[in-house]
Amino acid sequence: MKIVLVSIGTLGDVYPYAALGRGLKDAGHEAVIATHAPFEPFIRQKGLLFSPLAGDPVQWLENGELLSLIQKSTNFVSWLAKLRELSDAIIPDILGSCRESCRGAEAIIYSPLAWAGYSIAEEMRVKSIAACLQPLTPTGKFPSAWFPANSLKVPLFNRLSHKLARQIYWQFFRPYINPWRKHSLLLPPLPLMGPYAGETWKRQPFLYGFSPHVIPKPPDWPENAHVTGWWLFESDPGYVPPSPLEDFISSGNAPIYAGFGSMPQRNPEQLLDTILLATEASGVRVVIQLKAEGLPEGRITDNLFNAGWVDHTWLFPRMKAVVHHGGASSFASSLYAGVPVITVPHAWDQYFWGRRIAQLGLGPSPIKRADLNKDRLTRAIRMAVTGPGYLKRCSELSGKLRAENGVASAVGVIEKYLKVD
């Protein structure tokens, strides 16, 4: 069966869908990953078929659009205005390329940002499946991952926060989706309040690519919501890390890791200084991955190594602790590694994952990127490497996660829904 997985975003957003696609291929399906052109080499290296979508996240990073969105993320009105400005230029092309990439599909799996897949499946009269990295189905157990509150004690308010978040999302995209449905797909517009009450929406599976050991399935979620475990590639036994990095790691006590994925930085030199001063004050060595011009490669000091891109499944287990932004993929990789985690959320759902780390006792409380300085990072590092029970809890959780197989679980749900023998 030809199954197209549509994913929009940075490499960290795309990676889990590629892992899920690989699981579908291994189960005998023709899996096509529809995503942005810069990720084609990665997709093909994983043995998967690739179909291009419009838009270039690498260019968004280089041109400063993503940094601008991140800086406005704490001011909702300004954030929406900036997002609208960017969306007017790219969404029509993305919608058209999503439709083209799904030609010939017998089923469509789509990420939340790529929910054009829902309408394309309706036009093509094939089944759609929503695949999510954050909890989106309303529940009274906890607030929306996009909600700033640490926790809400009133289940009704928790549920309303989810409904408000998805209404904001829908009302933003409605002016693009409904005209496109009418003129390109020849479908009726979706209702003013969105597709959420429709039978197709209620029937399609919602796959959640995170572990029930970290976020158990809430008892008020419907049957079509499935918490499967994370979608990750198995460690590549043939992976060869840079030998200078191996030499650095083996030359002394286990270092910590510091890196913030695709998150752009307005002042990378200042960030590097903060990391240098904090690690020196904490008495630890550090491996950094900072994607910014002007940062020197190789050894910067005897106790700091700038690694560039390195496979996290290889790197993280060799660290004493990890410092990252709290993106869903980095979050999963650090929990599998079984080492304490320090999160520095920049925007969006990263605050949700950072709070979850602290709630589970896997690391100290998150530090907002705007609040990051030498003293705060020093305290967090000292807590992570010497704190009460962090390493023990991380190790125990890692063992539970490694006993799961999120990809296989998700593939089982998909095949049952598609009635694959």
Summary of the structure (lengths in Angstrom):
residues: 421
radius of gyration: 21.3
end to end distance: 11.0
largest distance: 64.4
contacts: 1389
relative contact order: 0.11
helix: 48%
strand: 13%
